[in-house]
Structure formats: structure tokens, C-alpha cells
Amino acid sequence: MPHRPESVGVWLRHAHGDLALARARLGPQVANELLCFHAQQAAEKTIKAVLIACGIEPPRTHSITALIDLLPPNIPRPDDLMAARTLTSFAAVTRYPGQAGPVSEEDYREAVRLAEAVVAWAEEAIGSERET
């Protein structure tokens, strides 16, 4: 399904939903790996929203690096955005048992922090892009 430029708000709404799920500590039955998946999804969807706001149709990929590489040169790339490339591993590998070791509490907290930073960055970038 192609991404339409008018869907920027929808992508951001879904990203905020994923971020809320990433922050949700529902009990020990919900593994950090699953919460980190939602942190990755929040970052991925906000970067895709920025691309759409810039008139670029994002590819179907979970790679944060691939998405960042598509950003126009005038879009800033702060350190936290670049560090968020590490979230890509949570898109698939950690979602399924036996493919990776458990995700530590520290790694979980860092994943959420990075997702929050990417969402904040994206909202600022989209606001700047719409003003130009």
C-alpha cells in the first residue's frame, strides 16, 4: 500500500500509539523484547512521517538506517536519531523466541528514550518542513 502525503498525521498518531505501548509496563508476562518492538515501531513510523512530509514515499523497510539515509540533506540528524539505528534489531530478531537473548531493563529503557527522542525530532522536523 503506497503512503500518501496527506497521511502524515495518521503515521504520527500510530507512532504515538506504539510509543505508549512501549512505555506500558503491564506486568512480568510482557517481555522487554515486545515493548522494545513498539519503541522501534514508534521511531520507524515517525521517520516515515518526516519522509512523507518531505514528499518522499518511504520504502517498506524496518531499517532505521535505510530510512535516515533517505532524508533530504536539509533535515537535521541529531545524535539520538543516529543512535536510534540500533532499534532496528527490535523490529524482528528479538520479537521471536530463540533468535536473540533477553533484552535487559537498561536496554529497554534506552530503547524507549531513543524512541521518545525520535518522535520529538520528527514532530519538529515536520513542523519546519511544513513552514517552508
C-alpha positions in Angstrom: 0.0 0.0 0.0 1.6 3.3 -1.0 2.0 6.0 1.6 0.1 9.2 0.7 1.5 12.7 1.7 -1.8 13.5 3.4 -1.3 10.6 5.8 1.5 12.3 7.8 -0.9 12.8 10.7 -2.1 9.2 10.6 1.5 8.0 10.7 2.3 10.2 13.7 -0.9 9.0 15.5 0.2 5.4 15.0 3.7 6.3 16.2 2.4 7.8 19.4 0.3 4.7 19.9 3.4 2.5 19.6 5.3 4.8 21.9 2.5 4.5 24.5 2.6 0.7 24.2 6.4 0.7 24.5 6.1 2.7 27.8 3.4 0.3 29.1 4.6 -1.9 31.9 1.7 -4.3 32.1 3.5 -6.9 34.3 6.1 -9.6 34.1 4.2 -11.5 31.4 5.1 -8.8 28.9 8.7 -9.2 27.9 11.0 -6.3 27.3 11.5 -7.6 23.8 7.9 -6.9 22.9 8.0 -3.5 24.4 11.2 -2.7 22.5 9.4 -3.7 19.3 6.9 -0.9 19.9 9.8 1.5 20.6 11.3 0.6 17.2 7.9 1.0 15.5 7.4 4.4 17.0 10.8 5.5 15.6 10.2 3.9 12.2 6.8 5.4 11.8 7.9 8.9 12.7 10.8 8.9 10.3 8.4 7.7 7.6 6.1 10.6 8.5 9.0 13.0 8.0 9.8 11.4 4.7 6.2 11.8 3.6 6.1 15.4 4.7 9.2 16.0 2.5 7.4 14.4 -0.5 9.4 11.2 -0.3 7.5 7.9 -0.4 9.1 5.7 2.2 10.0 2.1 1.3 8.6 -0.9 3.1 11.5 -1.5 5.5 12.1 -1.7 9.2 15.7 -0.4 8.8 16.0 2.9 10.7 19.4 3.4 8.8 17.8 3.0 5.4 15.1 5.5 6.3 17.6 8.0 7.7 19.6 7.7 4.5 16.5 8.9 2.5 16.1 12.1 4.5 16.8 15.3 2.5 20.1 17.0 3.3 18.3 20.0 4.9 16.7 17.8 7.6 18.9 17.7 10.8 20.2 14.4 12.0 20.8 14.8 15.8 22.8 12.2 17.7 19.8 10.5 19.2 18.3 10.0 15.7 21.6 8.4 14.6 21.7 6.3 17.7 18.2 5.1 17.1 19.6 3.0 14.2 20.2 0.4 17.0 16.4 0.0 17.4 16.3 -1.9 14.0 17.2 -5.1 15.8 13.9 -4.9 17.7 11.9 -5.0 14.5 12.2 -8.7 14.0 15.1 -10.5 15.7 14.0 -10.0 19.3 10.3 -10.5 18.6 10.6 -14.2 18.2 11.9 -16.7 20.8 15.3 -18.2 20.3 16.6 -15.7 17.8 18.3 -13.4 20.4 19.0 -13.2 24.1 16.7 -11.4 26.5 16.6 -7.6 26.5 17.8 -6.1 29.7 15.9 -3.5 31.7 18.7 -1.0 30.8 18.4 -1.8 27.1 14.6 -1.4 27.3 14.9 2.0 29.0 17.3 3.2 26.3 15.1 2.0 23.5 12.2 4.0 24.9 14.4 7.0 25.5 15.6 6.9 21.8 12.0 6.4 20.5 10.9 9.4 22.5 13.7 11.5 21.1 13.0 10.4 17.6 9.3 11.3 18.0 10.2 14.7 19.3 12.7 15.2 16.5 10.2 14.1 13.9 7.5 16.5 15.1 9.9 19.4 15.0 11.2 18.4 11.5 7.6 18.1 10.2 6.7 21.4 11.6 9.8 23.0 10.0 9.1 21.3 6.7 5.5 22.5 6.6 6.6 26.1 7.2 8.9 26.1 4.1 
